[in-house]
Amino acid sequence: MKTTIELPDEIVRQAKIVAAERQTTLRGLVLQGLEHVLAEKQVAAKDRAKRLFAEMDRLPVFAAADRLSRTDAHAR
């Protein structure tokens, strides 16, 4: 997909230098950056979910053993 974005001239200049140093294109550099940001977001969401379940397990009325299996949940 093609898209157009406006970037400050100085940022583009610096990005082109970094892209050349890494032997890639500006497009490749932008793609790497976007992939990195999206991967971090996925990791952060997984970490939040793990922390949430850990906190839930500490509650006296809710423990991992009490959770429904996927099959049981869909049967309801």
Phi and psi restraints in degrees (range 20) as a CNS / XPLOR table:
assign (resid 1 and name C) (resid 2 and name N)
       (resid 2 and name CA) (resid 2 and name C) 1.0 -95.7 20.0 2
assign (resid 2 and name N) (resid 2 and name CA)
       (resid 2 and name C) (resid 3 and name N) 1.0 142.4 20.0 2
assign (resid 2 and name C) (resid 3 and name N)
       (resid 3 and name CA) (resid 3 and name C) 1.0 -146.5 20.0 2
assign (resid 3 and name N) (resid 3 and name CA)
       (resid 3 and name C) (resid 4 and name N) 1.0 161.0 20.0 2
assign (resid 3 and name C) (resid 4 and name N)
       (resid 4 and name CA) (resid 4 and name C) 1.0 -122.4 20.0 2
assign (resid 4 and name N) (resid 4 and name CA)
       (resid 4 and name C) (resid 5 and name N) 1.0 132.2 20.0 2
assign (resid 4 and name C) (resid 5 and name N)
       (resid 5 and name CA) (resid 5 and name C) 1.0 -133.0 20.0 2
assign (resid 5 and name N) (resid 5 and name CA)
       (resid 5 and name C) (resid 6 and name N) 1.0 152.6 20.0 2
assign (resid 5 and name C) (resid 6 and name N)
       (resid 6 and name CA) (resid 6 and name C) 1.0 -102.0 20.0 2
assign (resid 6 and name N) (resid 6 and name CA)
       (resid 6 and name C) (resid 7 and name N) 1.0 129.6 20.0 2
assign (resid 6 and name C) (resid 7 and name N)
       (resid 7 and name CA) (resid 7 and name C) 1.0 -127.8 20.0 2
assign (resid 7 and name N) (resid 7 and name CA)
       (resid 7 and name C) (resid 8 and name N) 1.0 149.9 20.0 2
assign (resid 7 and name C) (resid 8 and name N)
       (resid 8 and name CA) (resid 8 and name C) 1.0 -60.8 20.0 2
assign (resid 8 and name N) (resid 8 and name CA)
       (resid 8 and name C) (resid 9 and name N) 1.0 142.0 20.0 2
assign (resid 8 and name C) (resid 9 and name N)
       (resid 9 and name CA) (resid 9 and name C) 1.0 -53.9 20.0 2
assign (resid 9 and name N) (resid 9 and name CA)
       (resid 9 and name C) (resid 10 and name N) 1.0 -43.0 20.0 2
assign (resid 9 and name C) (resid 10 and name N)
       (resid 10 and name CA) (resid 10 and name C) 1.0 -65.0 20.0 2
assign (resid 10 and name N) (resid 10 and name CA)
       (resid 10 and name C) (resid 11 and name N) 1.0 -37.7 20.0 2
assign (resid 10 and name C) (resid 11 and name N)
       (resid 11 and name CA) (resid 11 and name C) 1.0 -65.1 20.0 2
assign (resid 11 and name N) (resid 11 and name CA)
       (resid 11 and name C) (resid 12 and name N) 1.0 -43.3 20.0 2
assign (resid 11 and name C) (resid 12 and name N)
       (resid 12 and name CA) (resid 12 and name C) 1.0 -63.6 20.0 2
assign (resid 12 and name N) (resid 12 and name CA)
       (resid 12 and name C) (resid 13 and name N) 1.0 -42.9 20.0 2
assign (resid 12 and name C) (resid 13 and name N)
       (resid 13 and name CA) (resid 13 and name C) 1.0 -59.7 20.0 2
assign (resid 13 and name N) (resid 13 and name CA)
       (resid 13 and name C) (resid 14 and name N) 1.0 -47.9 20.0 2
assign (resid 13 and name C) (resid 14 and name N)
       (resid 14 and name CA) (resid 14 and name C) 1.0 -64.9 20.0 2
assign (resid 14 and name N) (resid 14 and name CA)
       (resid 14 and name C) (resid 15 and name N) 1.0 -40.1 20.0 2
assign (resid 14 and name C) (resid 15 and name N)
       (resid 15 and name CA) (resid 15 and name C) 1.0 -64.7 20.0 2
assign (resid 15 and name N) (resid 15 and name CA)
       (resid 15 and name C) (resid 16 and name N) 1.0 -38.6 20.0 2
assign (resid 15 and name C) (resid 16 and name N)
       (resid 16 and name CA) (resid 16 and name C) 1.0 -64.5 20.0 2
assign (resid 16 and name N) (resid 16 and name CA)
       (resid 16 and name C) (resid 17 and name N) 1.0 -37.2 20.0 2
assign (resid 16 and name C) (resid 17 and name N)
       (resid 17 and name CA) (resid 17 and name C) 1.0 -65.2 20.0 2
assign (resid 17 and name N) (resid 17 and name CA)
       (resid 17 and name C) (resid 18 and name N) 1.0 -46.8 20.0 2
assign (resid 17 and name C) (resid 18 and name N)
       (resid 18 and name CA) (resid 18 and name C) 1.0 -62.4 20.0 2
assign (resid 18 and name N) (resid 18 and name CA)
       (resid 18 and name C) (resid 19 and name N) 1.0 -42.7 20.0 2
assign (resid 18 and name C) (resid 19 and name N)
       (resid 19 and name CA) (resid 19 and name C) 1.0 -60.4 20.0 2
assign (resid 19 and name N) (resid 19 and name CA)
       (resid 19 and name C) (resid 20 and name N) 1.0 -43.8 20.0 2
assign (resid 19 and name C) (resid 20 and name N)
       (resid 20 and name CA) (resid 20 and name C) 1.0 -63.9 20.0 2
assign (resid 20 and name N) (resid 20 and name CA)
       (resid 20 and name C) (resid 21 and name N) 1.0 -41.2 20.0 2
assign (resid 20 and name C) (resid 21 and name N)
       (resid 21 and name CA) (resid 21 and name C) 1.0 -62.8 20.0 2
assign (resid 21 and name N) (resid 21 and name CA)
       (resid 21 and name C) (resid 22 and name N) 1.0 -33.4 20.0 2
assign (resid 21 and name C) (resid 22 and name N)
       (resid 22 and name CA) (resid 22 and name C) 1.0 -91.4 20.0 2
assign (resid 22 and name N) (resid 22 and name CA)
       (resid 22 and name C) (resid 23 and name N) 1.0 4.5 20.0 2
assign (resid 22 and name C) (resid 23 and name N)
       (resid 23 and name CA) (resid 23 and name C) 1.0 54.8 20.0 2
assign (resid 23 and name N) (resid 23 and name CA)
       (resid 23 and name C) (resid 24 and name N) 1.0 48.9 20.0 2
assign (resid 23 and name C) (resid 24 and name N)
       (resid 24 and name CA) (resid 24 and name C) 1.0 -136.9 20.0 2
assign (resid 24 and name N) (resid 24 and name CA)
       (resid 24 and name C) (resid 25 and name N) 1.0 -179.1 20.0 2
assign (resid 24 and name C) (resid 25 and name N)
       (resid 25 and name CA) (resid 25 and name C) 1.0 -98.2 20.0 2
assign (resid 25 and name N) (resid 25 and name CA)
       (resid 25 and name C) (resid 26 and name N) 1.0 169.0 20.0 2
assign (resid 25 and name C) (resid 26 and name N)
       (resid 26 and name CA) (resid 26 and name C) 1.0 -61.4 20.0 2
assign (resid 26 and name N) (resid 26 and name CA)
       (resid 26 and name C) (resid 27 and name N) 1.0 -41.1 20.0 2
assign (resid 26 and name C) (resid 27 and name N)
       (resid 27 and name CA) (resid 27 and name C) 1.0 -58.1 20.0 2
assign (resid 27 and name N) (resid 27 and name CA)
       (resid 27 and name C) (resid 28 and name N) 1.0 -46.0 20.0 2
assign (resid 27 and name C) (resid 28 and name N)
       (resid 28 and name CA) (resid 28 and name C) 1.0 -62.5 20.0 2
assign (resid 28 and name N) (resid 28 and name CA)
       (resid 28 and name C) (resid 29 and name N) 1.0 -40.0 20.0 2
assign (resid 28 and name C) (resid 29 and name N)
       (resid 29 and name CA) (resid 29 and name C) 1.0 -65.6 20.0 2
assign (resid 29 and name N) (resid 29 and name CA)
       (resid 29 and name C) (resid 30 and name N) 1.0 -44.1 20.0 2
assign (resid 29 and name C) (resid 30 and name N)
       (resid 30 and name CA) (resid 30 and name C) 1.0 -63.6 20.0 2
assign (resid 30 and name N) (resid 30 and name CA)
       (resid 30 and name C) (resid 31 and name N) 1.0 -43.3 20.0 2
assign (resid 30 and name C) (resid 31 and name N)
       (resid 31 and name CA) (resid 31 and name C) 1.0 -60.2 20.0 2
assign (resid 31 and name N) (resid 31 and name CA)
       (resid 31 and name C) (resid 32 and name N) 1.0 -44.9 20.0 2
assign (resid 31 and name C) (resid 32 and name N)
       (resid 32 and name CA) (resid 32 and name C) 1.0 -59.7 20.0 2
assign (resid 32 and name N) (resid 32 and name CA)
       (resid 32 and name C) (resid 33 and name N) 1.0 -42.8 20.0 2
assign (resid 32 and name C) (resid 33 and name N)
       (resid 33 and name CA) (resid 33 and name C) 1.0 -64.2 20.0 2
assign (resid 33 and name N) (resid 33 and name CA)
       (resid 33 and name C) (resid 34 and name N) 1.0 -44.0 20.0 2
assign (resid 33 and name C) (resid 34 and name N)
       (resid 34 and name CA) (resid 34 and name C) 1.0 -65.6 20.0 2
assign (resid 34 and name N) (resid 34 and name CA)
       (resid 34 and name C) (resid 35 and name N) 1.0 -41.9 20.0 2
assign (resid 34 and name C) (resid 35 and name N)
       (resid 35 and name CA) (resid 35 and name C) 1.0 -61.6 20.0 2
assign (resid 35 and name N) (resid 35 and name CA)
       (resid 35 and name C) (resid 36 and name N) 1.0 -39.6 20.0 2
assign (resid 35 and name C) (resid 36 and name N)
       (resid 36 and name CA) (resid 36 and name C) 1.0 -63.2 20.0 2
assign (resid 36 and name N) (resid 36 and name CA)
       (resid 36 and name C) (resid 37 and name N) 1.0 -46.6 20.0 2
assign (resid 36 and name C) (resid 37 and name N)
       (resid 37 and name CA) (resid 37 and name C) 1.0 -62.9 20.0 2
assign (resid 37 and name N) (resid 37 and name CA)
       (resid 37 and name C) (resid 38 and name N) 1.0 -43.4 20.0 2
assign (resid 37 and name C) (resid 38 and name N)
       (resid 38 and name CA) (resid 38 and name C) 1.0 -67.0 20.0 2
assign (resid 38 and name N) (resid 38 and name CA)
       (resid 38 and name C) (resid 39 and name N) 1.0 -37.6 20.0 2
assign (resid 38 and name C) (resid 39 and name N)
       (resid 39 and name CA) (resid 39 and name C) 1.0 -66.3 20.0 2
assign (resid 39 and name N) (resid 39 and name CA)
       (resid 39 and name C) (resid 40 and name N) 1.0 -40.2 20.0 2
assign (resid 39 and name C) (resid 40 and name N)
       (resid 40 and name CA) (resid 40 and name C) 1.0 -61.4 20.0 2
assign (resid 40 and name N) (resid 40 and name CA)
       (resid 40 and name C) (resid 41 and name N) 1.0 -39.6 20.0 2
assign (resid 40 and name C) (resid 41 and name N)
       (resid 41 and name CA) (resid 41 and name C) 1.0 -63.6 20.0 2
assign (resid 41 and name N) (resid 41 and name CA)
       (resid 41 and name C) (resid 42 and name N) 1.0 -41.4 20.0 2
assign (resid 41 and name C) (resid 42 and name N)
       (resid 42 and name CA) (resid 42 and name C) 1.0 -65.2 20.0 2
assign (resid 42 and name N) (resid 42 and name CA)
       (resid 42 and name C) (resid 43 and name N) 1.0 -42.0 20.0 2
assign (resid 42 and name C) (resid 43 and name N)
       (resid 43 and name CA) (resid 43 and name C) 1.0 -64.4 20.0 2
assign (resid 43 and name N) (resid 43 and name CA)
       (resid 43 and name C) (resid 44 and name N) 1.0 -43.1 20.0 2
assign (resid 43 and name C) (resid 44 and name N)
       (resid 44 and name CA) (resid 44 and name C) 1.0 -61.8 20.0 2
assign (resid 44 and name N) (resid 44 and name CA)
       (resid 44 and name C) (resid 45 and name N) 1.0 -40.1 20.0 2
assign (resid 44 and name C) (resid 45 and name N)
       (resid 45 and name CA) (resid 45 and name C) 1.0 -65.6 20.0 2
assign (resid 45 and name N) (resid 45 and name CA)
       (resid 45 and name C) (resid 46 and name N) 1.0 -40.3 20.0 2
assign (resid 45 and name C) (resid 46 and name N)
       (resid 46 and name CA) (resid 46 and name C) 1.0 -65.1 20.0 2
assign (resid 46 and name N) (resid 46 and name CA)
       (resid 46 and name C) (resid 47 and name N) 1.0 -40.7 20.0 2
assign (resid 46 and name C) (resid 47 and name N)
       (resid 47 and name CA) (resid 47 and name C) 1.0 -63.6 20.0 2
assign (resid 47 and name N) (resid 47 and name CA)
       (resid 47 and name C) (resid 48 and name N) 1.0 -41.7 20.0 2
assign (resid 47 and name C) (resid 48 and name N)
       (resid 48 and name CA) (resid 48 and name C) 1.0 -62.3 20.0 2
assign (resid 48 and name N) (resid 48 and name CA)
       (resid 48 and name C) (resid 49 and name N) 1.0 -41.7 20.0 2
assign (resid 48 and name C) (resid 49 and name N)
       (resid 49 and name CA) (resid 49 and name C) 1.0 -63.9 20.0 2
assign (resid 49 and name N) (resid 49 and name CA)
       (resid 49 and name C) (resid 50 and name N) 1.0 -43.0 20.0 2
assign (resid 49 and name C) (resid 50 and name N)
       (resid 50 and name CA) (resid 50 and name C) 1.0 -61.5 20.0 2
assign (resid 50 and name N) (resid 50 and name CA)
       (resid 50 and name C) (resid 51 and name N) 1.0 -43.9 20.0 2
assign (resid 50 and name C) (resid 51 and name N)
       (resid 51 and name CA) (resid 51 and name C) 1.0 -64.2 20.0 2
assign (resid 51 and name N) (resid 51 and name CA)
       (resid 51 and name C) (resid 52 and name N) 1.0 -40.1 20.0 2
assign (resid 51 and name C) (resid 52 and name N)
       (resid 52 and name CA) (resid 52 and name C) 1.0 -62.3 20.0 2
assign (resid 52 and name N) (resid 52 and name CA)
       (resid 52 and name C) (resid 53 and name N) 1.0 -47.7 20.0 2
assign (resid 52 and name C) (resid 53 and name N)
       (resid 53 and name CA) (resid 53 and name C) 1.0 -64.6 20.0 2
assign (resid 53 and name N) (resid 53 and name CA)
       (resid 53 and name C) (resid 54 and name N) 1.0 -36.6 20.0 2
assign (resid 53 and name C) (resid 54 and name N)
       (resid 54 and name CA) (resid 54 and name C) 1.0 -63.5 20.0 2
assign (resid 54 and name N) (resid 54 and name CA)
       (resid 54 and name C) (resid 55 and name N) 1.0 -42.6 20.0 2
assign (resid 54 and name C) (resid 55 and name N)
       (resid 55 and name CA) (resid 55 and name C) 1.0 -64.5 20.0 2
assign (resid 55 and name N) (resid 55 and name CA)
       (resid 55 and name C) (resid 56 and name N) 1.0 -40.7 20.0 2
assign (resid 55 and name C) (resid 56 and name N)
       (resid 56 and name CA) (resid 56 and name C) 1.0 -63.4 20.0 2
assign (resid 56 and name N) (resid 56 and name CA)
       (resid 56 and name C) (resid 57 and name N) 1.0 -37.7 20.0 2
assign (resid 56 and name C) (resid 57 and name N)
       (resid 57 and name CA) (resid 57 and name C) 1.0 -65.0 20.0 2
assign (resid 57 and name N) (resid 57 and name CA)
       (resid 57 and name C) (resid 58 and name N) 1.0 -24.5 20.0 2
assign (resid 57 and name C) (resid 58 and name N)
       (resid 58 and name CA) (resid 58 and name C) 1.0 -79.3 20.0 2
assign (resid 58 and name N) (resid 58 and name CA)
       (resid 58 and name C) (resid 59 and name N) 1.0 -17.0 20.0 2
assign (resid 58 and name C) (resid 59 and name N)
       (resid 59 and name CA) (resid 59 and name C) 1.0 -70.1 20.0 2
assign (resid 59 and name N) (resid 59 and name CA)
       (resid 59 and name C) (resid 60 and name N) 1.0 138.1 20.0 2
assign (resid 59 and name C) (resid 60 and name N)
       (resid 60 and name CA) (resid 60 and name C) 1.0 -67.2 20.0 2
assign (resid 60 and name N) (resid 60 and name CA)
       (resid 60 and name C) (resid 61 and name N) 1.0 -24.3 20.0 2
assign (resid 60 and name C) (resid 61 and name N)
       (resid 61 and name CA) (resid 61 and name C) 1.0 -98.3 20.0 2
assign (resid 61 and name N) (resid 61 and name CA)
       (resid 61 and name C) (resid 62 and name N) 1.0 2.4 20.0 2
assign (resid 61 and name C) (resid 62 and name N)
       (resid 62 and name CA) (resid 62 and name C) 1.0 -143.0 20.0 2
assign (resid 62 and name N) (resid 62 and name CA)
       (resid 62 and name C) (resid 63 and name N) 1.0 123.6 20.0 2
assign (resid 62 and name C) (resid 63 and name N)
       (resid 63 and name CA) (resid 63 and name C) 1.0 -136.6 20.0 2
assign (resid 63 and name N) (resid 63 and name CA)
       (resid 63 and name C) (resid 64 and name N) 1.0 161.5 20.0 2
assign (resid 63 and name C) (resid 64 and name N)
       (resid 64 and name CA) (resid 64 and name C) 1.0 -56.2 20.0 2
assign (resid 64 and name N) (resid 64 and name CA)
       (resid 64 and name C) (resid 65 and name N) 1.0 -35.8 20.0 2
assign (resid 64 and name C) (resid 65 and name N)
       (resid 65 and name CA) (resid 65 and name C) 1.0 -65.6 20.0 2
assign (resid 65 and name N) (resid 65 and name CA)
       (resid 65 and name C) (resid 66 and name N) 1.0 -21.8 20.0 2
assign (resid 65 and name C) (resid 66 and name N)
       (resid 66 and name CA) (resid 66 and name C) 1.0 -86.7 20.0 2
assign (resid 66 and name N) (resid 66 and name CA)
       (resid 66 and name C) (resid 67 and name N) 1.0 -8.4 20.0 2
assign (resid 66 and name C) (resid 67 and name N)
       (resid 67 and name CA) (resid 67 and name C) 1.0 -70.6 20.0 2
assign (resid 67 and name N) (resid 67 and name CA)
       (resid 67 and name C) (resid 68 and name N) 1.0 146.6 20.0 2
assign (resid 67 and name C) (resid 68 and name N)
       (resid 68 and name CA) (resid 68 and name C) 1.0 -77.6 20.0 2
assign (resid 68 and name N) (resid 68 and name CA)
       (resid 68 and name C) (resid 69 and name N) 1.0 146.4 20.0 2
assign (resid 68 and name C) (resid 69 and name N)
       (resid 69 and name CA) (resid 69 and name C) 1.0 -74.1 20.0 2
assign (resid 69 and name N) (resid 69 and name CA)
       (resid 69 and name C) (resid 70 and name N) 1.0 166.4 20.0 2
assign (resid 69 and name C) (resid 70 and name N)
       (resid 70 and name CA) (resid 70 and name C) 1.0 -59.8 20.0 2
assign (resid 70 and name N) (resid 70 and name CA)
       (resid 70 and name C) (resid 71 and name N) 1.0 -41.7 20.0 2
assign (resid 70 and name C) (resid 71 and name N)
       (resid 71 and name CA) (resid 71 and name C) 1.0 -63.3 20.0 2
assign (resid 71 and name N) (resid 71 and name CA)
       (resid 71 and name C) (resid 72 and name N) 1.0 -45.3 20.0 2
assign (resid 71 and name C) (resid 72 and name N)
       (resid 72 and name CA) (resid 72 and name C) 1.0 -64.4 20.0 2
assign (resid 72 and name N) (resid 72 and name CA)
       (resid 72 and name C) (resid 73 and name N) 1.0 -39.3 20.0 2
assign (resid 72 and name C) (resid 73 and name N)
       (resid 73 and name CA) (resid 73 and name C) 1.0 -64.6 20.0 2
assign (resid 73 and name N) (resid 73 and name CA)
       (resid 73 and name C) (resid 74 and name N) 1.0 -39.7 20.0 2
assign (resid 73 and name C) (resid 74 and name N)
       (resid 74 and name CA) (resid 74 and name C) 1.0 -74.0 20.0 2
assign (resid 74 and name N) (resid 74 and name CA)
       (resid 74 and name C) (resid 75 and name N) 1.0 -24.1 20.0 2
assign (resid 74 and name C) (resid 75 and name N)
       (resid 75 and name CA) (resid 75 and name C) 1.0 -73.4 20.0 2
assign (resid 75 and name N) (resid 75 and name CA)
       (resid 75 and name C) (resid 76 and name N) 1.0 -21.6 20.0 2
